[in-house]
Amino acid sequence: METIKDLSFLNALLPLAVIVFIIGIGVVFLNLHFQKNLSVQKLRQEALKSSYQQDLLRSNIHAQEEERKRIAQDLHDELGAVMSIMRMHLMVLEQQSADGTKQLQAPLQYVRQLSETALASVRSISHRLMPPQLESFGLKAALESVTEQINRAGEIKIELGCEAPMDGLHWLVNLGLFRIIMEMINNTLKHAGARSIRVDLFRHGQELVCYYTDDGRGLSDGNTSKGLGLKSIEGRVNSLGGKLEMGNQESGGYYAIVRLTLPA
Amino acid sequence: MSFSETIILLSHVPVLLTVVYAALHYSKLPRELKVFSWFIFLSGVIQFTSLAFWFVSKNNMPLLHIYVAAGFLCLAWFYNTLLNGFIDARIIWSIAILFLLFTTINSLFIQPVHTFNSIALTVEAILIVILALFTYRFFLSDIVKETSGRNISSLNWINSGLFIYYSSSILIFYFGAVITAFSRSLNLYTWIFHSFFSIVMYTCFFIGLWKRSKT
């Protein structure tokens, strides 16, 4: 009868070593495959997170704009109407006091002037919250109205080029683009020391492109992603699902290109 | 009844408990555990049928041939569900099909159905150990903890059961043929060890099912 001593090393342990080796190779292969898929899964998760954040931003901006619209309407229609009636009554009282007790006329005139200032303020605030031309006549008319007002002041000249038809745009796209352009104009006025601004709007099928340039100082180095204004522009472009490219022109001055893909 | 026979018989108790528990809670189990329950049901049916054959002194080896092939398919399905999205399903199913072909050829030409299919069992054990070892590494990944964190503890118990049983089986099945040639008592001890590891495996399965996320 054979004994365990007869088991040779090669017969018993070498095949076992081979088995262990096969197991090791198998685990390493699966691990390599897993590492490859892991990066794909991580990218997918990041994309999901980014899409969720974009949705959140979009709904935030949407809610904010709805609220602004409501406040603007309430200010204009309710408070504005009440103040108009108040002014009318004050005018009547003023006329009546002119016939009788003249000592009241001066204070009444003062109160009426105050009410007119308040009425103008209410109108101005409500227009800033929600430009009336934007809803009634569209983006082009709203931009023309704003540029005309700024040009009238004479500090800076804004040229607006908008040959493309802008009808049928969703009000959120109209409003979003309007706010982006306004923020850019505001930045130029505040920081660039520019003498002229050019805004061009083009539409190629479902793509809407806005080119913005000024002849100011441009962005200082490393300032491309800083500042509340620039972040607000980026946020709005992202919320519209668009792309933003900005920087300094070779000839000096700031430039920005906003590309939006409109839903079919 | 001898001591060894009692041990072998006792090794069926955890199987019974696990099968009953899995059947009772099947509808409430998460997807991975539902898939795994099919392996438990299959092994329950095969083990109790072979026990019945043993009682009536009939050769139960053909059942083992079926168990190896069907059991591996169930476990491949389980690991495919578990590693879904991280390991290409084609890799696992290709391994399963190749193994199925191999075990069929083995049962037909190399180790006929009335003999102990140690080669197929060893190959099956190697493949399961590879998958089980990799699954440990898989559970350590942060992204996996984020996505299937609730069931990791439960699945870890099941994976550990499979790893302990199949790694010990590699030794038992591989050396089984060699040891049998030396002495009958040594052969019996081998099967007692096998029964012990089977008890450990089914206890791990039971804990795994018990510790599942109940929310």
Interface residues (C-beta under 8 A of the other chain):
Chain A: M1 E2 T3 I4 L7 A12 P15 L16 I19 I22 I23 G26 V27 L30 N31 H33 F34 N37 L38 Q41 K42 Q45
Chain B: L83 G85 F86 I87 D88 I91 T122 I126 L127 V129 I130 L131 L133 F134 R137 F138 S141 I143 I170 L171 Y174 F175 V178 A181 F182
